Amino acid sequence: MNKNKLESALYYQSMGLSIIPTGADKKPLIAWKQYQDKCATREEINQWWTEWPNANPALVTGKVSGVIALDLDKKHNRTSKEFSLPITACAKSGNGGEHFFFRYPKNELVKSGSAIDGEGVDSRGDGGYILLAPSVNENGGEYKWVVSPDSIDDLAEMPEWFLDLTKDDHEDKKWLSGKDGVDEGKRNDTAISMAGKILSSTDHRLWEDLGWDQLQIWNEKNLKPITESELRNTWESAKKYQDANKKTTKKLSQADVLLENILNRKDVVLFHDEQGNGHIALDIEGHREVRLCKSKAIKNWLSHEIYRTQNKAPGGEVLNSILGVLEGKARFEGQEIKLENRIAWLKDNLLYDLTDKDWQAVEINEDGWKKVNNPPILFKRYPHHKAQVEPSNDGEVRLFLKYINVVNPEHNLLLLVFLISCFIPGFPHVMLVIFGAQGSSKSTLAKLIRQVIDPSLIDVASFPRHHGELIQALAHHHFLFFDNVSHINEDQSDILCKAITGGGHIKRELYENDEDIIYNFMRCIGINGINLVTTRPDLLERSLLLEMERIDPENRKTEKELNDNFQKDLPKILGGAFDVVSQAMKIRPTIKLDMYPRMADWTIWGCAIAEALGSTKEEFLKAYENNINKQTEMLVNENIVATAIITFMESKDEHEATPTDLLRQLSNHASFIDIDTREKYWPKASNALSRRLNELSTPLKQMGLLVKISTNGTERKINIKRIQDSNKQSDDTDDTFLKGKEGDFFNQESIF
């Protein structure tokens, strides 16, 4: 089923529109006359798109939907440039034509009509329909919104000239048929029509001197004239109606004037990001800001501009009309610019967004770092972002260590390397996993790291339950720390792995040109919990483990005392981090390794950062080797399948069985060592066991067990063999110690 079209149809229906299914030939797939008087239900729409999954959604125009459409055909070279059109919802048809949508007028009957102003100008009103995005015609042409209906508060009123074109030429206009006077029964209606005609065709300044006299002259032609007081009431009511129309026109011209001023400004750049979201970059109070076209900040700026230039407060219709046009131009006419979150490469320079009110950034290269004004268009900002402190030129990043509960020198080095590596984007970073007893200040450490790297109103986040929420949370932060996590399921683990090494993620959006939101990012991530929660090998091998001990009561400090002191040192810590990044950029090309672990690039950068900190690459590699060994130890202790295999092989040098037989044997063995085989991670079928063994092959080899899965004819066999030295290769083992180019990722158990 084509969910894009179905979801769009349901969304349009939720807006109170009458929607029907049509084929690519634009012909309705149902008997649709009844839907000219009533809207289809959600159940009917679901039923239609179940039967016709690729049906196009079409809007039944007219009174039932409250919408009139103007259809300009490109084939006849008819475009909107010929007409005076207010800002309203508009779209491109599959053939490149233009569709404009207006409110159904009160007290008027507007029928559909073709060639209402020559070939190529059609109206879609009562008795008509028109295709909506994401419809596709027979030639594959797509219907797309230019200004979508959800980007404006309401549709514009029909222009008077358009309303006149939709009226039948043979219609007996009251003012025209009664220009020579009427009988008593028709005079009031005709007086209203005549007054409206006189006012609309007369200059406002001549309404009283000329218009009122003309209405009185007409009144004298009636068989029985209307009394002067009654005629005057009709005249005044007609004037109020005309004034209201002029105010609407004034609002629209107010929008047009401001739009023209904005689009003619040299400092204004309209563009869209890689997800298709419209942005505007412009100078405000001496610095450049980059904002979403629909953002509250741009809406406030527009309000200020209208008041500043026109000395008038704008209405909501004006603001939303302008925002809709800016969004449309940015999306369909502006260039695509990839926006980064907090940190970005620009050739050989790093830029770090301070997210302050002046939109300043820090530029880092091999020669040092400096603060810059008006950086290039590189960054996107989210409401959660907090301004970073002013970095100090006399920095010292090691001041960070006095605020944390880590005493192991190796862990201190690894923690500083991780902290500084997060200022360097463009390669996979290990995930920092902090675990330990209650009262070991895990959350405090997480918050302090967050303040240094990516300050936010959300210091630490709860782990989202739903996949879409997890993807969005990761997309909106450069560095995100998940606090107090107790469990990560297999799907969540896969999302975290892709976020670490880089990959695309899809999040469904209910309605936005009926397209998916596609995220593609690489993130720095931290996580903490009382127990180790990353028991899946693929995520664990991308991790850096840090176990913390409970703080003695006599060594505890209040959170306020710690935060106050940390804020005083933060400028030096940040400046010191930039100093180390600059030195590491210079050292990085000199780092050469014979072998690479799973996180190859992080290891190379880690060596460069360690040397920039005053340590050696050997000290870093040894510390990282010990951490990798710790991962294997923790995995064996925490992973129920690994535990079952190791204990099962304790008295065996070699064991071979089919996957089905081995699963049965392991399940029986698990019951003797108190492993609950009802847990989700325990394989329930032989193919699942094969997957688990593939995941565990590297840590099992480190523990002295070589696992091979082979096929002999039609029968699959799993062979588990004890090896004397897991770090030595024999002729019958896989070549897991592969050498390769920098940047390649190898599934190796060790680099040592």
C-alpha positions in Angstrom: 0.0 0.0 0.0 1.3 3.4 -0.9 1.2 5.0 2.6 2.4 8.4 1.2 -0.9 8.9 -0.7 -3.1 7.3 1.9 -1.6 9.4 4.7 -2.0 12.6 2.7 -5.6 11.7 1.9 -6.3 11.2 5.6 -4.6 14.4 6.4 -6.6 16.4 3.9 -9.7 14.8 5.2 -8.8 15.9 8.8 -8.7 19.5 7.4 -12.4 19.2 6.6 -11.9 18.7 2.9 -13.9 16.3 0.7 -11.4 13.8 -0.8 -11.9 11.2 -3.5 -9.5 8.7 -5.2 -8.6 9.2 -8.9 -6.4 7.3 -11.3 -3.3 8.7 -13.1 -5.7 9.7 -15.9 -7.4 12.1 -13.4 -10.7 10.2 -13.6 -12.5 9.3 -10.3 -12.3 5.7 -9.3 -15.7 5.9 -7.6 -19.2 7.3 -8.1 -18.4 10.7 -6.5 -21.6 12.8 -6.8 -22.5 12.3 -3.2 -19.1 13.7 -2.1 -20.1 17.0 -3.6 -22.4 17.4 -0.7 -20.6 15.5 2.1 -17.0 14.6 3.0 -15.8 11.0 2.9 -15.1 9.4 6.3 -11.7 8.0 7.3 -13.0 4.5 7.0 -14.1 5.2 3.4 -10.7 6.6 2.5 -8.9 3.7 4.1 -11.1 1.3 2.1 -10.5 3.1 -1.2 -6.7 3.1 -0.8 -6.7 -0.5 0.2 -8.4 -1.3 -3.1 -6.4 1.2 -5.1 -3.0 1.7 -3.3 -1.6 4.1 -5.9 -4.7 6.2 -6.2 -4.2 10.0 -6.4 -6.0 12.1 -3.8 -8.3 14.7 -5.4 -10.1 17.6 -3.7 -13.8 18.0 -4.4 -14.0 21.8 -4.8 -16.9 24.1 -4.0 -19.1 24.6 -1.0 -18.6 21.1 0.4 -14.9 21.8 1.0 -15.1 25.6 1.2 -12.4 25.9 -1.5 -12.3 27.4 -5.0 -9.3 26.6 -7.3 -7.8 28.6 -10.1 -6.2 26.3 -12.7 -3.6 27.9 -15.0 -2.4 25.5 -17.8 1.2 25.7 -18.8 0.3 24.1 -22.2 -1.4 27.3 -23.1 1.4 29.5 -21.6 -0.9 30.8 -18.9 0.9 31.8 -15.7 0.3 33.7 -12.5 2.3 36.6 -13.8 -0.7 37.7 -15.9 -2.9 38.2 -12.8 -3.0 40.1 -9.6 -3.1 37.3 -7.0 -3.0 37.5 -3.2 -0.8 35.2 -1.2 -2.5 31.9 -0.7 -2.0 28.1 -0.9 -0.6 27.2 -4.3 0.9 24.2 -6.1 2.6 23.0 -9.2 0.6 20.4 -11.3 2.1 17.3 -12.8 2.3 19.1 -16.2 4.0 22.2 -14.7 0.8 24.3 -14.4 -0.2 26.4 -11.4 -3.0 25.8 -9.0 -4.2 28.6 -6.6 -6.7 27.9 -3.8 -9.1 30.4 -2.3 -11.9 30.5 0.2 -15.4 29.7 -1.1 -17.1 33.1 -1.0 -20.2 33.8 1.1 -23.6 34.3 -0.5 -22.2 33.3 -3.9 -22.5 30.2 -6.1 -19.2 29.4 -7.9 -19.4 26.6 -10.5 -16.5 24.9 -12.2 -15.8 26.3 -15.7 -13.2 26.0 -18.5 -11.6 28.8 -20.5 -13.2 31.4 -18.2 -10.6 33.9 -19.5 -9.5 32.2 -22.7 -7.8 28.9 -23.1 -5.8 27.6 -20.2 -7.6 29.4 -17.4 -10.1 27.2 -15.6 -12.0 27.5 -12.3 -12.7 24.5 -10.0 -15.8 25.2 -7.9 -19.1 23.4 -7.3 -19.3 20.2 -9.3 -15.5 20.0 -9.8 -12.4 18.5 -8.4 -8.6 19.0 -8.6 -5.7 16.7 -7.8 -3.5 17.3 -4.8 0.1 16.5 -3.9 1.6 13.8 -4.0 -0.5 12.8 -7.0 1.3 11.6 -10.2 0.0 11.9 -13.7 0.2 9.4 -16.5 3.6 10.8 -17.6 5.1 10.6 -14.1 4.7 14.3 -13.4 4.4 15.0 -9.7 2.0 17.5 -8.0 3.9 19.5 -5.4 3.0 22.3 -3.0 4.7 25.6 -3.4 2.9 27.2 -0.5 1.2 24.4 1.4 -2.1 25.1 3.2 -0.6 24.2 6.6 2.0 27.0 6.2 -0.7 29.7 6.3 -3.5 30.5 8.8 -6.2 30.5 6.1 -6.8 30.6 2.4 -7.1 34.1 0.8 -10.5 35.4 -0.4 -11.2 35.0 -4.1 -10.0 38.1 -6.0 -12.9 40.1 -7.4 -11.8 39.7 -11.0 -11.7 35.9 -10.5 -15.1 35.9 -8.9 -16.5 37.9 -11.9 -14.9 35.5 -14.4 -16.7 32.5 -12.7 -20.1 34.1 -13.1 -22.3 33.2 -16.1 -22.2 36.0 -18.7 -25.9 35.6 -19.1 -26.6 36.0 -15.5 -29.1 38.8 -14.9 -27.1 41.2 -12.6 -29.5 43.0 -10.3 -27.9 46.4 -10.7 -27.8 46.0 -14.5 -31.4 44.8 -15.0 -32.7 47.4 -12.6 -30.7 50.5 -13.8 -33.9 52.1 -15.1 -35.9 51.5 -11.9 -37.8 48.5 -10.5 -41.1 47.8 -8.8 -41.5 47.9 -5.1 -40.8 44.2 -4.4 -37.3 44.4 -6.0 -36.1 47.8 -5.0 -34.2 46.9 -1.8 -32.1 44.1 -3.3 -31.4 46.2 -6.4 -30.4 49.2 -4.2 -27.8 47.1 -2.5 -26.4 45.8 -5.8 -26.5 49.3 -7.3 -24.8 50.9 -4.3 -22.0 48.2 -4.4 -21.5 48.8 -8.2 -21.3 52.6 -7.7 -18.8 52.4 -4.8 -16.6 49.8 -6.4 -16.3 51.9 -9.6 -15.9 55.3 -7.9 -12.8 56.8 -6.2 -13.1 56.7 -2.4 -12.8 60.5 -2.3 -15.9 61.0 -4.5 -18.2 58.6 -2.7 -20.2 61.3 -1.0 -20.0 64.0 -3.7 -20.6 61.8 -6.7 -21.6 58.3 -5.6 -24.4 59.3 -3.2 -25.9 61.6 -5.8 -25.9 58.8 -8.4 -27.7 56.4 -6.1 -30.3 59.1 -5.4 -30.8 59.7 -9.1 -31.3 55.9 -9.6 -33.8 55.8 -6.7 -36.0 58.5 -8.4 -36.5 56.1 -11.4 -38.3 53.5 -9.2 -42.0 53.3 -9.4 -42.1 54.0 -5.7 -38.7 55.4 -4.5 -37.2 54.2 -1.2 -37.3 56.7 1.6 -34.1 58.8 2.0 -33.4 57.5 5.5 -33.8 53.8 4.3 -31.7 54.5 1.2 -29.0 56.2 3.4 -28.8 53.1 5.6 -28.3 50.9 2.5 -25.6 53.3 1.3 -23.7 53.3 4.7 -23.8 49.5 4.9 -22.4 49.2 1.4 -19.6 51.7 2.3 -18.7 49.6 5.3 -18.5 46.5 3.1 -16.2 48.3 0.6 -14.0 49.6 3.4 -13.6 46.0 4.8 -12.5 44.8 1.3 -10.0 47.7 1.0 -8.5 46.8 4.3 -8.0 43.2 3.2 -6.3 44.5 0.0 -4.2 46.8 2.1 -3.0 43.9 4.2 -2.0 42.0 1.2 -0.2 44.9 -0.4 1.5 45.4 3.0 2.8 41.8 2.7 3.8 42.4 -0.9 5.8 45.5 0.0 7.7 43.8 2.7 8.3 40.7 0.6 9.8 42.8 -2.1 12.1 44.6 0.4 13.3 41.2 1.9 13.9 39.6 -1.5 15.9 42.6 -2.8 18.2 42.7 0.2 21.7 41.6 -0.6 22.3 40.1 2.8 19.3 37.7 2.5 19.9 34.1 1.4 17.0 31.7 1.0 18.0 28.1 0.9 16.9 24.6 2.1 18.8 22.0 4.1 19.4 18.4 3.2 16.0 17.5 4.5 14.2 20.1 2.4 13.4 22.5 5.2 13.4 26.2 4.1 15.8 28.5 5.8 16.7 32.2 5.6 20.0 33.7 6.4 20.1 37.5 7.0 21.9 40.2 8.9 20.4 41.3 12.1 22.0 44.0 14.3 25.4 43.5 12.7 25.6 39.7 12.6 24.2 37.0 10.4 21.5 34.6 11.7 20.3 31.4 10.1 16.7 30.4 10.9 14.0 28.2 9.7 11.6 30.2 7.6 8.7 29.1 9.8 10.5 29.8 13.1 9.2 32.0 15.8 12.3 34.1 15.5 11.6 35.0 11.9 8.0 35.7 12.6 9.1 38.1 15.4 11.6 39.7 13.0 8.9 40.2 10.3 6.6 41.9 12.9 9.4 44.3 13.8 10.2 45.0 10.2 6.6 45.9 9.3 6.3 48.1 12.3 9.7 49.7 11.7 9.1 50.4 8.0 5.3 51.0 7.9 4.6 52.1 11.5 1.8 49.5 11.6 1.2 46.3 13.5 0.8 43.4 11.1 -2.0 40.9 11.3 -1.5 37.2 11.5 -2.7 36.7 7.9 0.1 39.0 6.6 2.8 37.3 8.6 1.7 33.8 7.6 1.4 34.8 4.0 5.0 36.1 3.9 6.3 33.1 5.8 4.5 30.8 3.3 6.1 32.5 0.3 9.6 32.5 1.9 9.3 28.8 2.7 8.2 28.0 -0.9 11.0 30.0 -2.4 13.6 28.6 -0.1 12.5 25.0 -0.8 12.0 25.2 -4.6 14.3 28.1 -5.7 17.0 28.2 -3.1 20.2 26.1 -3.2 20.7 23.1 -0.8 23.2 23.8 2.0 24.0 21.0 4.5 23.7 22.4 8.0 25.7 20.9 10.9 25.0 20.7 14.6 27.5 22.6 16.8 30.7 21.6 15.0 31.7 21.5 11.3 34.7 21.2 9.0 35.4 24.0 6.5 38.3 22.8 4.4 41.2 22.4 6.8 39.6 24.5 9.6 37.2 23.4 12.3 34.4 25.8 13.3 32.6 25.4 16.7 29.3 27.3 17.1 29.2 29.1 20.4 25.4 29.4 20.0 25.4 32.8 21.5 23.2 35.7 20.7 25.8 37.2 18.3 26.1 34.0 16.4 29.8 33.8 16.9 32.0 30.7 16.3 35.5 29.5 17.2 37.8 28.7 14.3 40.4 26.0 15.0 43.4 25.0 12.8 47.0 23.8 13.2 48.1 27.4 14.1 45.7 27.8 17.0 42.2 29.0 17.5 40.3 32.3 17.4 36.8 33.7 17.8 35.1 34.8 14.5 32.1 36.9 13.8 29.7 36.1 10.9 30.9 32.6 10.2 29.7 31.0 6.9 26.3 29.3 6.7 27.2 26.1 8.5 25.0 25.6 11.6 21.5 24.9 12.5 20.2 25.7 16.0 17.5 24.1 18.1 15.5 25.5 21.0 17.4 23.4 23.5 20.8 24.9 22.6 22.5 27.0 25.3 25.2 29.6 24.7 28.7 28.3 25.4 31.0 30.3 27.7 33.7 32.6 26.3 36.8 30.3 26.0 40.0 31.5 27.8 43.3 32.0 26.0 45.2 30.6 29.0 43.3 27.3 28.9 44.0 24.0 30.8 41.8 21.1 29.9 43.1 18.9 32.8 41.2 21.1 35.2 38.2 19.0 34.2 39.7 16.0 36.1 39.4 17.7 39.5 35.6 17.6 39.3 35.2 13.9 38.5 35.3 10.7 40.6 37.9 8.9 38.5 41.3 7.9 40.1 42.7 5.3 37.6 45.3 7.2 35.5 44.4 5.2 32.4 40.8 6.1 32.7 41.6 9.7 33.2 43.6 9.7 29.9 40.9 7.8 28.0 38.2 10.2 29.4 40.2 13.3 28.3 40.8 11.8 24.9 37.1 11.1 24.5 36.2 14.6 25.7 38.5 16.3 23.2 37.7 13.9 20.3 34.1 15.1 20.5 35.3 18.5 19.2 36.5 16.8 16.0 33.6 15.7 13.7 33.7 13.5 10.6 34.6 10.1 11.9 33.0 7.5 14.2 33.6 8.1 17.9 33.4 5.5 20.6 30.3 5.6 22.9 31.2 6.5 26.5 29.6 3.9 28.8 29.7 4.9 32.5 28.5 2.3 35.0 28.8 1.8 38.7 26.9 1.8 42.0 24.5 4.4 43.2 26.2 7.5 44.5 29.3 7.2 42.2 28.4 10.6 40.5 27.7 9.1 37.1 25.0 11.7 36.3 27.2 14.5 37.5 30.1 13.4 35.2 27.6 13.2 32.3 26.3 16.7 32.9 29.9 18.2 33.2 30.9 16.5 29.9 27.8 17.9 28.2 28.5 21.4 29.4 32.0 21.3 27.9 31.1 19.8 24.5 27.5 20.8 23.7 25.7 22.8 26.4 22.0 22.4 26.3 18.9 23.0 28.4 18.7 19.2 28.4 21.9 18.2 30.4 21.1 14.5 30.3 18.2 12.8 28.5 16.0 9.9 29.3 16.4 7.0 26.9 13.4 7.2 24.4 11.2 4.2 24.2 10.2 4.7 20.5 12.6 4.4 17.7 11.4 7.6 16.0 12.0 9.6 19.2 15.5 8.1 19.6 16.4 9.1 16.0 15.1 12.6 16.4 16.8 13.1 19.7 20.1 12.0 18.2 19.6 14.2 15.2 19.0 17.3 17.3 22.2 17.1 19.4 25.9 16.9 18.5 26.6 15.2 21.8 23.8 13.5 23.7 24.1 11.7 27.1 21.4 9.2 28.1 21.1 9.0 31.9 20.2 6.0 34.1 19.6 3.5 31.3 18.6 0.0 32.5 18.0 -1.8 29.2 18.8 -1.4 25.5 16.9 -3.7 23.1 18.2 -5.1 19.8 16.6 -2.4 17.6 17.7 0.4 19.8 21.2 -1.0 19.8 21.2 -1.0 16.0 20.1 2.6 15.9 23.0 3.6 18.3 25.5 1.6 16.2 24.4 3.5 13.0 24.5 6.8 14.9 28.1 6.1 16.0 29.5 4.9 12.7 27.2 7.0 10.5 24.1 6.1 8.5 20.7 7.1 7.3 17.5 7.0 9.4 13.9 7.6 8.2 11.2 9.2 10.3 7.7 9.3 9.0 6.1 12.7 8.8 2.3 12.9 8.6 2.3 15.7 6.0 5.1 17.7 4.3 4.8 17.3 0.6 4.1 13.7 1.6 7.8 12.9 1.9 9.8 11.1 4.6 12.1 12.9 6.9 15.5 11.4 6.2 18.2 11.9 8.8 21.8 11.1 8.0 24.2 11.8 10.8 27.2 10.6 12.9 27.0 11.5 16.6 28.9 11.5 19.8 27.0 9.6 22.5 27.3 8.8 26.2 25.3 6.5 28.4 25.2 5.6 32.0 23.5 3.1 34.3 24.1 1.0 37.4 24.9 -2.0 35.4 26.5 -2.4 32.0 23.6 -2.3 29.5 25.6 -2.7 26.2 25.8 -6.4 26.2 25.4 -6.8 22.4 28.8 -7.3 20.9 28.4 -4.9 17.9 27.6 -1.9 20.2 30.0 -3.0 22.9 33.0 -3.0 20.5 32.1 0.6 19.6 32.2 1.6 23.3 34.6 3.0 25.9 33.9 1.6 29.4 34.3 3.6 32.5 33.4 1.9 35.8 33.0 4.3 38.8 33.1 3.7 42.6 30.7 5.0 45.1 32.0 8.3 46.7 32.7 8.2 50.4 30.3 10.5 52.4 33.2 12.6 53.7 34.3 13.4 50.1 30.9 14.5 48.9 30.1 18.1 47.8 26.8 19.8 47.2 25.8 20.1 43.6 25.7 23.9 43.9 29.2 24.1 45.2 30.5 21.8 42.5 28.6 23.7 39.7 29.7 27.1 40.9 33.3 26.1 40.9 33.0 24.3 37.6 31.5 27.4 35.9 34.6 29.4 37.1 37.0 26.9 35.5 34.9 26.1 32.4 36.4 28.9 30.2 39.9 27.6 30.9 38.8 24.0 30.3 37.1 24.9 27.0 40.1 27.0 25.8 42.4 24.2 26.8 40.4 21.7 24.8 40.7 24.0 21.7 44.5 24.2 22.3 44.7 20.4 22.4 42.5 20.0 19.3 44.8 22.4 17.4 47.9 20.5 18.4 46.2 17.2 17.6 45.4 18.4 14.1 49.1 19.0 13.5 50.1 15.6 15.0 47.4 13.5 13.3 49.2 13.1 9.9 52.3 11.7 11.7 50.4 8.9 13.4 51.1 5.5 11.8 49.8 2.1 13.1 50.5 -1.3 11.8 47.1 -2.6 12.7 43.7 -1.1 13.4 40.9 -2.0 15.8 37.2 -1.7 15.0 37.2 2.0 15.8 40.2 2.8 13.6 39.9 6.5 13.1 39.1 7.2 16.7 42.2 5.3 17.7 44.4 7.4 15.3 42.9 10.6 16.6 43.2 9.3 20.1 47.0 8.8 19.7 47.3 12.4 18.3 45.2 13.8 21.2 47.2 11.9 23.8 50.4 13.3 22.5 48.9 16.8 22.4 48.0 16.3 26.1 51.6 15.5 26.9 51.2 11.7 27.1 52.5 9.2 24.5 50.6 7.2 21.9 51.9 4.0 23.6 50.3 5.0 26.9 47.0 5.7 25.1 47.2 2.4 23.1 47.9 0.4 26.3 45.0 2.1 28.1 42.7 1.4 25.1 43.9 -2.2 24.9 43.0 -2.8 28.5 39.6 -1.2 27.9 39.0 -3.5 25.0 40.0 -6.5 27.1 37.6 -5.2 29.8 34.8 -5.2 27.1 35.4 -8.9 26.4 35.4 -9.8 30.1 32.2 -7.8 30.7 30.6 -9.3 27.6 31.3 -12.9 28.8 29.9 -12.1 32.2 26.8 -10.3 31.0 25.9 -12.0 27.7 23.8 -15.2 28.4 24.7 -16.9 25.1 28.4 -16.3 25.6 28.2 -17.6 29.1 26.4 -20.7 28.0 28.9 -21.5 25.3 32.0 -20.9 27.5 30.7 -23.1 30.4 29.4 -25.7 27.9 32.9 -26.0 26.4 34.8 -26.1 29.8 35.4 -29.9 29.6 35.6 -30.1 25.8 38.4 -29.4 23.3 36.1 -29.5 20.3 32.4 -29.9 19.6 30.5 -30.1 16.3 26.8 -30.2 15.8 24.0 -29.0 13.5 22.6 -25.6 14.5 19.3 -27.3 15.6 21.2 -29.9 17.7 23.5 -27.3 19.2 20.6 -25.0 20.2 18.9 -27.9 22.0 22.2 -28.9 23.8 22.8 -25.3 24.8 19.3 -24.8 26.0 19.5 -28.0 28.2 22.9 -26.8 29.5 21.5 -23.3 30.3 18.8 -24.8 32.6 21.6 -26.3 34.7 23.5 -23.0 35.2 20.4 -20.9 35.9 20.2 -19.1 32.6 16.6 -18.0 31.7 16.1 -19.1 28.1 12.9 -17.1 28.0 14.9 -13.9 27.8 14.5 -12.1 24.4 18.2 -12.3 23.5 18.3 -16.1 23.9 17.9 -17.7 20.4 14.6 -19.4 19.8 15.5 -20.9 16.5 18.6 -22.4 14.8 19.1 -19.4 12.4 19.0 -17.1 15.4 21.7 -19.1 17.1 23.9 -18.8 14.0 23.4 -15.0 14.1 24.3 -14.9 17.8 27.5 -16.9 17.2 28.5 -14.6 14.4 28.1 -11.6 16.7 30.1 -13.4 19.4 32.9 -14.9 17.3 35.5 -12.2 18.1 35.1 -12.2 21.9 34.8 -16.0 22.0 38.1 -16.2 20.1 39.7 -13.9 22.6 38.5 -16.3 25.3 40.1 -19.2 23.4 37.2 -20.6 21.4 37.1 -20.6 17.6 33.7 -20.8 16.1 33.2 -21.9 12.5 29.9 -22.3 10.6 30.2 -24.4 7.4 28.0 -26.2 5.0 28.7 -29.8 3.9 26.4 -30.5 1.0 23.0 -29.7 2.3 23.8 -29.9 6.0 25.1 -26.9 8.0 27.5 -27.6 10.9 28.8 -25.5 13.7 32.2 -26.3 15.0 33.6 -24.9 18.3 37.2 -25.6 18.9 39.5 -24.7 21.8 42.7 -22.9 20.7 45.8 -22.5 22.9 46.6 -18.8 22.1 43.8 -16.7 20.8 46.2 -14.0 19.6 48.2 -16.3 17.3 46.9 -17.2 14.0 47.1 -20.7 12.6 46.6 -21.9 9.0 43.0 -22.9 9.7 42.0 -19.6 11.3 40.6 -16.6 9.6 42.9 -13.7 9.0 41.4 -11.3 11.4 44.5 -9.1 11.9 44.1 -7.4 8.6 46.1 -4.3 7.7 44.5 -1.6 5.8 44.3 2.1 4.9 43.5 4.7 7.5 39.7 5.1 7.8 38.8 1.5 7.0 37.0 -0.4 9.7 37.9 -3.9 10.5 36.1 -6.4 12.7 39.2 -7.3 14.8 39.3 -8.4 18.3 42.6 -6.6 19.2 45.3 -4.4 17.8 47.9 -5.7 20.2 
